[in-house]
Amino acid sequence: MTTQLISLAEYRKNISKLWKKAQQENIRYIILSHSKPVLEVRPITEDFDIDLAYKKAMDDYKKWEYLEIDPENMPSKKDFLKMLEN
């Protein structure tokens, strides 16, 4: 798989062409905003398991749904990651 870095503006402008090219040529795009990576776009392979992906997404959602975070007293990044592990 080839990796290409592109700007967010270029991605928005050419989204249809880029996803098709990603599928045809097995390219992964890293989308940059102000020179920082913000998004990864890559083709779904033949062995992609939609049921497994859905289960993982639902498990992740359930973790977030029950997190109790007080906006006035935000946890540190380290504490936040520990909360996600539980």
C-alpha positions as CSV (number, residue, x, y, z in Angstrom):
1,M,0.0,0.0,0.0
2,T,1.3,3.4,-1.0
3,T,0.8,6.4,1.3
4,Q,0.2,10.0,0.1
5,L,-0.1,13.2,2.1
6,I,-2.7,15.7,0.9
7,S,-4.3,18.8,2.2
8,L,-7.8,18.9,3.6
9,A,-8.7,21.4,0.8
10,E,-7.5,19.1,-1.9
11,Y,-9.4,16.2,-0.3
12,R,-12.6,18.1,-0.2
13,K,-12.1,19.3,-3.8
14,N,-11.4,15.8,-5.2
15,I,-13.0,13.4,-2.8
16,S,-14.7,11.3,-5.6
17,K,-11.6,10.9,-7.6
18,L,-9.4,10.2,-4.6
19,W,-11.5,7.3,-3.1
20,K,-11.8,5.7,-6.5
21,K,-8.0,6.0,-7.1
22,A,-7.4,4.6,-3.6
23,Q,-9.5,1.6,-4.4
24,Q,-7.9,1.0,-7.8
25,E,-4.3,1.6,-6.8
26,N,-4.3,0.6,-3.2
27,I,-3.4,4.1,-1.9
28,R,-3.7,5.3,1.7
29,Y,-4.2,9.1,2.0
30,I,-3.2,11.0,5.1
31,I,-5.2,14.2,5.2
32,L,-3.5,17.3,6.7
33,S,-4.9,20.4,8.2
34,H,-2.4,23.1,8.9
35,S,0.4,20.5,8.4
36,K,-1.1,18.2,11.0
37,P,-2.6,14.8,10.2
38,V,-6.3,14.8,10.9
39,L,-7.8,11.9,8.8
40,E,-6.8,8.7,7.1
41,V,-8.5,7.4,4.0
42,R,-7.8,4.0,2.7
43,P,-9.6,1.4,0.7
44,I,-11.6,-1.4,2.3
45,T,-10.0,-4.7,1.4
46,E,-11.8,-7.9,0.3
47,D,-11.3,-9.5,3.7
48,F,-13.1,-6.6,5.5
49,D,-15.7,-8.0,8.0
50,I,-18.6,-5.6,8.3
51,D,-20.1,-7.5,11.3
52,L,-16.8,-7.3,13.2
53,A,-16.4,-3.6,12.3
54,Y,-20.0,-2.9,13.5
55,K,-19.4,-4.8,16.8
56,K,-16.2,-2.8,17.4
57,A,-17.9,0.5,16.7
58,M,-20.8,-0.4,19.1
59,D,-18.4,-1.5,21.8
60,D,-16.5,1.8,21.4
61,Y,-19.8,3.7,21.5
62,K,-20.9,2.0,24.7
63,K,-17.6,3.0,26.3
64,W,-18.2,6.6,25.5
65,E,-21.9,6.5,26.4
66,Y,-21.3,5.6,30.0
67,L,-18.2,7.8,30.7
68,E,-19.0,10.4,33.3
69,I,-16.9,13.4,32.8
70,D,-17.5,16.7,34.6
71,P,-16.9,19.5,32.1
72,E,-15.8,21.8,35.0
73,N,-13.1,19.3,36.1
74,M,-11.7,17.6,32.9
75,P,-9.4,14.7,33.5
76,S,-5.8,14.7,32.2
77,K,-5.1,12.8,29.0
78,K,-3.5,10.0,31.0
79,D,-6.6,9.7,33.3
80,F,-9.0,9.9,30.3
81,L,-7.2,7.0,28.6
82,K,-7.5,5.0,31.8
83,M,-11.2,5.7,31.9
84,L,-11.5,4.3,28.4
85,E,-9.7,1.1,29.3
86,N,-12.3,0.2,32.0
